[in-house]
Amino acid sequence: MTEADARIRLYEASDHKLIKFSIGKASMEGLAVANRSAFFHPFTLSAWVALSCIMIQYLDWWPKPEYGFLGYFPPLPAFGCWGAVVLYLMDWFNRPHFEDASLDLLRRPDVADIANYYRRSPSSGFFILEYSGKFVGLIAIDASKDSQSQDTLMDKGKLSSSLKTKHTMPQGTSSVATIRHFYIEEPYRKAGIQKDLLAHAIQHAFKADNAVKEIKVTTTSLILYVQKCIREAGFALEKPIGKFGIYGWKFDLLVLRRAQWEKQDAAS
């Protein structure tokens, strides 16, 4: 990959719609993975087969070999019907969490005013990765004084009291930076381009201001390419922070400390 093909640049005002769409898309991506994982869980498969067999028994839809090849088709509608029901139930249980998380992200002050929010600290940055002029991905690292805040601008339809405008946002750098957003378009993930984007953001955060002592990020195994990339960059588990979904998938908080990064940087 040549320098002319790929570049990492800062966010521009003209990117706003694309970035908001990508943030929401990244948040909802886990829903498809959660539904698929839930459907192929041993308990779900057992329940699906059991319910289908009960229906087949009740309606006497067992295969009838005496009718030849077509005699083996009667049980299929039962499996299809219950398969659709199970898929619907998986989505019904999992969807609320992902929709709430997506809305929460889009209502946060960093998304409402990206340019001003991420210029409050020299170690903050909202970076966009492009390849041959096409959008490939994004990463946002927040090193501001409220880098660990989870406040939103909207709360049940009402404006939050302290984050209505950019004038209430404190200037300066925190000792803890947070990766708030990290997303790569699916066709580019196999190339490992996310590693370059993550490395750029980490280097920017640590080198721009010595006040930053560690970088934190929340991950889940449902978005495997992100979790793998984060761990390969040297992030270590700090603590589990919760579970969600019908089978309790975990959220983990990972951290990369400056000393560890400097050690890795010197060795590379």
C-alpha positions, 0 to 999 in steps of 0.5 A: 500500500503506497502513501498515495493510496491510503491516508489518515486525516482529521475530521472535517465538517463535510464528513459529519453525515457520513461519520454519524451514519458510520458510528450508528452502523458500527454500534448496530453491527453487533446485533447481527452477530449476537443474533447469529451467535444466539441462534447457533447456541446449543440450547437454542438449537435444542429448543428449535429441534424439540419444538419442530419435532413436537409440531411434526408429531402433532401434525403427523408430518414425519417422512414417508419413504413410500412416496419416494424422494418427495416423501422426505419433505413434509417435516421441513415446514415445521423446522422452517416455521420454528426457525423463523420464530426463534430468529424473531425471538433472538432479535426481540431480546437482543435489539433493545440493547443495541438500539439504546447503545446506538442512540446513546452514542449519537446523543453524546456531545462528541458527536454533536460537535465533533470538531470543537469537542476533539480540539480541546486537548492536543492529545484528542483527535477524530481520525478518518482513514481513506483509501484511494479517496474512499472512506475506510474507517474512523477512530476517535480518541478523547483525552479531554478533561471529561474523557471518561464521561458517559453523559449525553445531550438528551435524556428522555427527550430533555436537554442535559443541564451541563452539556448543552453547548460547547462553552461548558466543555472544559479545556485541557488534557486528562491523564486518561484518554478514551477510544470512543469510536473505532470502525473499519468497513468490512471489505478492508478488515482482512488486510489488517488496516485497522492496526495502522489506524489504531497505532496512529491514534495511540501514538498521537495521544501519547506523543502530543501531551505527556499528561496522558498516562493511559488509554482505555477502551471498551470491547466485546467479543461480538466485534471480534476484529476490534477486540483482536486489534486492541489486544494485539496493540498491547491493551490488557484487561482492566475489568469486566464492566457488564453483560448484555443480550440473551446469553450474557455477552460480556463488555470488558474495559481494556487499558494501555499504559504509557510505560507499556506503549513506550516499551513496545515502541522502543522494541519495534 
